[in-house]
Amino acid sequence: MPRTATTLFLLSVSVAAPAAPLLARTQWEQQSPATSPTARRGAAMTFAPGVGGALLFGGTGNPAPSNETWVYDGVDWTQLAPATSPSGRIEVEMTYDLLRGVVVLYGGSAGGASSETWEFDGVDWSLRTPATNPGGLFRNGICYDIGRARVVVYGGVGAGVGIPSNKTWEYDGVNWVQITTAANPGALDRPAMCYHAALGKTVLFGGAFSSTLFDATWTYDGVNWTPVPIAGARPSPRNAAKMVYDDLRGVCVLTGGQDATTIFADTWEFDGTAWTQQPTATQPARDHSLAFLPTRRQVVKFGGFTQSPNTLSNQTWEFGARWRAYGVGCPGSNGVPALSMPDAGRIGGDYRLVLTDLNTAPQAVAFVLGLSALPGLALDFVGLPGCAGYAFPDAFVNVTSAGGMASFTYNPTIGTVGDRIYAQALCLDPGVNPAGATVSNAVVTTLGL
């Protein structure tokens, strides 16, 4: 398989070794938490700073709808045990009220469309009793308008009728108020919705009415809904997609959904003007859960239907630039050299390697960079007994250590989202073995934005 644009960077650093096969490009990566909720669809999920991660509630259970509350911190899922909880429900939505510091959940299907408003403060759920509400509702869009401090709900299916709504409702923490707008996106079942802070507007995409699917993009400013003229590409018509706002990059990220024949695995980003499809796919899903974790700069996806008619997932996926350490280094005169990254490699940002625990005298260091991994290649044949190589040597960067550490920084402006760069360090260390050198652990970064 041909090398990507990242190859240009690697080859510009030094003369490269022969190419090795490149792993499939992906910025979505399946995670392997030790504990996880059971497979489900129709659960609500949002970032909740008070619990330090993505809060998930409800969804299909076995056999009844679930009333479980879970939190994902980027490493593992933990089931919480609040004293009070909403009843089990599916096709429910919730969002985080930043001003009041609570998660707001509305409606859902709980033996019928619910009209309940619940709030979670990080410890317990409490049922609110506003004087008015949108009535029984599920499959609606929801988000939190930070600029106006309002929870916004649009569309969804009402109690007993099965016909989608075209109504806009807002909740200020005391009461729900229906907002009458001059225009609106029409009656919609399962639209994707999030608040775009840079625009200062709610963004809505897609949804369905009966068997008709839509691919229109709308924005809502608290007064009116306005269709956005999209000149270029856009997601195909669909419903049951999910969309969240990446407030660090200023884009809405949309993934999944379905049309009459397909459950989608694509990923799109909306910057306020145009849609861009990212060259990365994930497990197909509809009625999945989606949240953005600003603490880790990752979009998190959980569960959903993965194929028609009824295959459910309990997989956790993350989307975003990331890095991780792997492999084991060899002991040197000042311990085992440790290779790390302050942050993941980002296009337009820094790709930075930091190496510590070296011989304290100035020594030559070679950072080995590659576009694929080695499976712990034994290095005894080059005089490094017990040491292993973990990064394919596409290129080398030579530096000199100082005070027992060394570093290398590059700005990958020509890389491609989803490219992976593997790295390891070879460090001179006289007398520790026949080669007079040692190696570090390895790191891999998934290049992103």
C-alpha positions in Angstrom: 0.0 0.0 0.0 1.4 3.5 -0.8 2.7 5.7 1.9 0.7 8.8 2.8 1.7 12.4 3.0 3.4 11.7 6.3 6.0 9.8 4.3 7.2 13.2 2.9 7.9 14.3 6.4 9.7 11.2 7.4 11.8 11.0 4.2 12.7 14.7 4.6 14.2 14.0 8.0 16.7 11.4 6.9 17.2 8.6 4.4 14.6 6.0 4.9 14.8 2.3 5.1 12.7 0.2 2.7 9.0 0.8 3.2 6.8 -1.6 5.2 3.0 -2.0 4.8 1.0 0.9 6.3 -1.8 0.1 8.7 -5.3 1.2 7.6 -5.8 4.9 8.3 -8.3 5.5 11.1 -8.8 8.2 13.7 -11.5 6.1 15.3 -10.1 3.4 17.5 -12.0 0.8 19.5 -11.2 0.9 23.2 -10.9 -2.1 25.6 -12.3 -1.0 29.0 -12.1 -3.6 31.7 -15.8 -3.0 32.5 -18.5 -1.9 30.2 -22.3 -1.5 30.1 -24.2 -4.3 28.3 -25.0 -4.0 24.6 -27.8 -1.4 24.1 -29.2 1.3 21.9 -31.2 4.4 22.6 -29.2 5.4 25.7 -28.5 9.1 26.5 -24.9 10.3 26.9 -23.3 13.7 27.6 -20.1 15.0 29.1 -20.6 15.7 32.8 -17.6 17.6 34.5 -18.9 16.7 37.9 -18.2 13.0 37.4 -15.1 13.5 35.3 -16.3 11.9 32.1 -19.2 10.9 29.8 -22.4 10.1 31.7 -24.6 7.4 30.1 -28.2 6.6 31.1 -30.8 4.1 30.1 -31.1 2.3 26.7 -32.3 -1.2 26.0 -31.8 -3.6 28.8 -32.3 -7.3 29.2 -35.2 -7.7 29.0 -36.6 -4.3 30.1 -35.3 -0.8 29.3 -32.4 0.0 31.6 -32.3 2.6 34.3 -28.5 2.2 34.9 -26.2 5.2 35.2 -22.6 4.8 34.0 -19.6 7.1 33.6 -16.7 6.7 31.2 -13.5 8.5 32.1 -11.5 7.6 29.0 -10.1 4.4 30.6 -12.9 2.4 32.0 -16.7 2.4 32.6 -18.0 2.6 36.2 -21.6 2.0 37.1 -22.9 4.6 39.6 -25.4 3.8 42.3 -27.6 6.9 42.8 -30.2 6.6 45.5 -32.9 7.9 43.1 -33.1 7.2 39.3 -35.5 7.7 36.4 -37.3 4.6 35.4 -35.8 2.5 32.6 -36.2 4.1 29.2 -34.9 4.1 25.7 -34.6 6.7 22.8 -33.9 9.3 25.5 -31.7 12.4 25.3 -29.9 14.5 27.8 -27.4 17.4 27.9 -25.3 19.3 30.4 -26.5 22.6 31.8 -23.2 24.4 32.3 -24.6 27.4 34.3 -26.3 25.2 36.9 -23.9 22.3 36.8 -26.4 19.6 36.2 -27.3 17.1 33.5 -30.8 17.6 32.2 -32.7 14.5 30.8 -36.1 14.8 29.2 -38.7 12.2 28.1 -37.8 8.9 26.5 -39.8 5.8 25.8 -40.7 4.2 29.2 -43.7 2.1 28.5 -45.0 5.0 26.5 -43.6 8.5 25.8 -42.4 10.2 29.0 -42.9 13.8 29.9 -40.6 13.7 32.9 -37.7 16.2 33.4 -34.8 14.8 35.5 -31.6 16.3 36.7 -28.4 14.7 37.8 -26.0 16.7 40.0 -23.1 14.2 40.0 -24.4 12.2 42.9 -28.1 11.7 42.5 -31.0 12.1 40.1 -34.0 14.3 41.0 -37.4 14.6 39.3 -38.3 18.2 38.5 -41.9 19.4 38.3 -42.0 22.4 35.9 -45.4 23.9 35.4 -45.3 23.2 31.7 -43.4 20.8 29.5 -43.2 19.5 26.0 -45.5 16.5 26.8 -44.6 12.9 26.2 -41.7 12.8 23.8 -38.8 10.6 22.6 -36.5 10.5 19.6 -36.0 14.2 19.9 -32.9 16.4 19.5 -31.5 18.1 22.5 -28.6 20.5 23.3 -27.6 23.2 25.7 -27.4 26.8 24.4 -24.5 28.2 26.4 -24.9 31.7 25.3 -28.5 31.9 26.5 -28.3 29.3 29.3 -31.2 27.3 27.9 -31.8 23.6 27.1 -33.2 23.3 23.6 -35.4 20.5 22.5 -36.7 20.0 18.9 -38.8 17.4 17.1 -39.2 13.9 18.3 -42.3 11.6 18.5 -45.2 12.4 20.8 -47.2 10.2 23.1 -49.7 7.9 21.4 -49.6 9.5 17.9 -46.3 8.3 16.4 -46.2 11.5 14.3 -43.0 13.6 14.6 -43.1 17.1 16.2 -42.0 20.3 14.6 -42.0 22.2 17.9 -39.1 24.0 19.7 -39.0 24.0 23.4 -36.6 25.6 25.9 -35.9 24.9 29.6 -34.2 27.4 31.9 -34.0 25.2 34.9 -37.4 26.3 36.2 -39.9 25.8 33.4 -40.3 24.6 29.8 -41.5 27.2 27.2 -42.5 26.6 23.7 -40.9 29.0 21.2 -42.9 29.9 18.2 -40.6 30.5 15.2 -41.3 31.9 11.8 -39.6 28.9 10.1 -38.5 25.5 11.3 -37.0 22.3 9.9 -40.4 20.6 9.9 -41.7 17.6 11.7 -38.7 15.3 12.4 -38.0 11.9 14.0 -34.5 11.4 15.4 -32.6 14.5 14.0 -29.0 15.1 15.0 -28.5 18.2 17.1 -25.8 20.1 19.0 -24.9 23.6 20.0 -22.1 25.3 18.0 -20.5 27.7 20.5 -18.4 29.6 17.9 -21.6 30.3 15.9 -23.6 30.9 19.0 -26.4 28.8 17.5 -27.9 25.3 17.7 -27.2 23.2 14.7 -29.6 20.5 13.4 -29.0 17.9 10.7 -31.2 15.3 9.0 -34.0 13.4 10.6 -37.0 11.7 9.1 -40.8 12.2 8.5 -42.5 8.8 7.8 -40.3 7.2 5.1 -38.8 10.5 3.9 -35.2 11.2 5.0 -33.5 14.6 5.0 -30.0 16.0 4.5 -30.7 19.7 5.4 -28.7 21.7 7.9 -30.5 24.2 10.1 -29.4 26.7 12.8 -31.4 28.2 15.6 -30.5 31.4 17.4 -33.2 31.5 20.0 -35.6 33.4 17.8 -35.8 31.5 14.5 -34.6 28.5 12.6 -32.6 29.2 9.4 -31.6 26.7 6.7 -27.9 26.8 5.9 -27.1 26.8 2.2 -24.5 24.0 1.7 -22.6 24.4 -1.5 -20.4 21.4 -1.3 -20.5 17.9 0.1 -22.8 16.9 3.0 -23.8 13.8 4.8 -26.4 11.7 2.9 -30.0 11.9 4.0 -30.5 9.9 7.3 -32.0 9.8 10.7 -30.7 8.2 14.0 -27.3 9.8 13.5 -25.6 11.5 16.5 -23.7 14.8 16.6 -21.6 16.5 19.3 -19.6 19.7 19.4 -15.8 19.7 19.7 -15.3 23.0 21.5 -11.5 22.8 21.2 -11.6 22.8 17.4 -14.9 24.5 16.9 -16.7 21.9 14.8 -19.8 19.7 15.1 -18.9 16.0 14.7 -21.6 13.7 13.2 -21.4 10.0 12.8 -23.7 7.0 12.0 -27.4 7.0 11.3 -29.4 5.1 8.7 -31.3 5.3 5.5 -33.7 2.7 4.1 -31.0 0.2 3.4 -27.8 1.2 5.2 -26.4 1.8 8.7 -23.6 4.3 8.2 -20.0 4.3 9.5 -18.9 7.6 8.1 -17.8 10.7 10.0 -18.5 14.3 9.1 -17.6 17.7 10.6 -19.5 21.0 10.3 -17.5 24.2 10.9 -20.5 26.6 10.7 -20.5 26.9 6.9 -19.5 23.7 5.3 -19.4 19.9 5.9 -16.2 18.0 5.6 -16.1 14.2 5.5 -13.2 12.8 7.5 -11.2 10.0 5.9 -11.9 7.6 8.8 -14.6 5.2 9.6 -15.9 3.5 12.7 -18.3 0.6 13.5 -21.6 1.3 11.7 -24.2 2.4 14.2 -27.6 4.0 14.6 -29.3 4.9 17.9 -25.9 4.9 19.5 -24.6 7.3 22.2 -22.1 10.1 21.5 -20.3 12.6 23.7 -17.2 14.8 23.5 -14.7 14.6 26.4 -12.8 17.9 26.4 -10.5 16.5 29.1 -9.1 14.0 26.6 -10.0 15.8 23.3 -11.9 12.7 22.2 -15.4 12.0 20.8 -16.7 8.9 22.5 -19.2 6.6 20.9 -21.0 3.7 22.7 -23.3 0.9 21.5 -26.2 1.2 19.1 -27.6 -1.0 16.3 -24.7 -2.1 14.1 -26.7 -3.8 11.4 -30.3 -4.4 10.5 -32.4 -5.6 12.0 -31.3 -6.0 15.6 -27.6 -6.6 16.3 -26.6 -4.5 19.3 -23.1 -3.4 20.3 -21.4 -2.7 23.6 -18.3 -1.4 22.0 -16.6 1.8 23.1 -14.9 3.9 20.3 -12.9 7.1 20.5 -12.3 9.7 17.7 -9.5 12.2 17.8 -5.7 12.5 17.8 -4.1 10.3 20.5 -0.9 8.7 21.6 0.1 5.8 23.7 3.3 4.1 24.9 4.0 0.4 24.1 6.8 -2.0 24.4 9.6 -2.2 27.0 13.0 -0.4 27.0 16.3 -1.8 28.1 18.2 -0.8 31.3 20.9 1.7 30.9 23.3 3.4 33.2 20.6 5.8 34.5 17.6 3.4 34.5 15.4 2.5 31.5 15.1 5.3 29.0 11.5 6.4 28.9 9.9 7.9 25.7 6.7 9.9 25.9 4.7 12.7 24.2 3.2 15.8 25.9 0.3 15.6 23.5 -0.8 13.6 20.4 0.5 14.6 17.0 -1.7 17.2 15.4 -1.7 18.7 11.9 -0.7 22.3 12.3 0.5 21.6 15.9 3.5 20.0 17.4 4.6 16.4 17.1 7.0 16.2 20.1 9.0 13.3 21.5 10.5 13.6 25.0 13.1 11.1 26.2 14.3 10.8 29.8 16.4 8.6 32.1 19.5 8.7 29.9 23.2 8.6 30.7 23.7 12.0 32.4 26.7 12.8 30.2 25.9 14.1 26.7 25.3 11.2 24.3 24.2 10.7 20.8 20.5 9.7 20.5 18.7 8.5 17.3 14.9 8.7 17.2 13.6 5.9 15.0 10.4 7.0 13.1 8.2 4.7 11.1 4.8 4.3 9.6 4.3 0.8 11.0 5.2 -1.2 14.0 7.6 -4.0 14.6 6.5 -7.0 16.7 9.2 -6.6 19.4 12.1 -7.6 17.1 15.0 -9.1 19.1 18.1 -6.9 18.8 20.6 -9.4 20.1 22.1 -9.7 16.6 23.3 -6.0 16.8 24.8 -6.3 20.3 21.7 -5.3 22.3 20.9 -8.5 24.2 17.4 -8.6 25.7 16.4 -5.5 23.8 13.6 -5.3 21.2 12.7 -3.0 18.3 9.1 -1.8 18.0 9.1 0.9 15.3 9.9 0.2 11.6 12.9 2.3 10.8 11.6 4.5 8.0 13.7 7.4 9.2 16.2 8.5 11.8 16.5 11.8 13.6 19.9 12.4 15.3 20.2 14.6 18.4 22.5 14.9 21.4 21.2 14.5 24.9 21.8 16.9 27.8 21.3 16.3 31.5 19.9 12.8 30.9 17.2 13.8 28.5 16.6 14.6 24.8 13.7 15.7 22.6 12.6 16.2 19.0 9.8 18.5 17.8 8.2 18.7 14.3 5.2 20.5 13.0 3.3 18.0 10.8 1.5 20.5 8.4 1.5 18.0 5.6 0.1 14.9 7.3 -3.3 13.3 6.8 -5.8 12.8 9.6 -5.6 9.2 10.8 -2.0 8.6 9.8 0.0 6.8 12.5 3.6 7.5 13.4 5.6 5.0 15.5 8.7 6.0 17.3 11.4 4.6 19.5 14.8 5.8 20.6 18.3 4.3 20.4 20.6 5.8 22.9 24.4 5.5 23.2 25.4 4.4 26.7 29.0 3.2 26.9 29.6 -0.1 28.7 26.1 -1.3 29.3 26.4 -4.0 26.6 28.5 -5.0 23.6 27.0 -2.3 21.5 27.4 0.4 24.1 23.8 1.5 23.6 20.3 0.9 24.9 16.7 1.5 23.6 13.6 3.1 25.0 10.0 1.9 24.9 8.0 3.0 21.9 5.1 5.4 21.3 2.5 5.6 18.6 0.4 8.6 17.7 -2.7 8.8 15.6 -2.4 12.1 13.7 -5.4 14.4 14.1 -6.5 18.0 14.3 
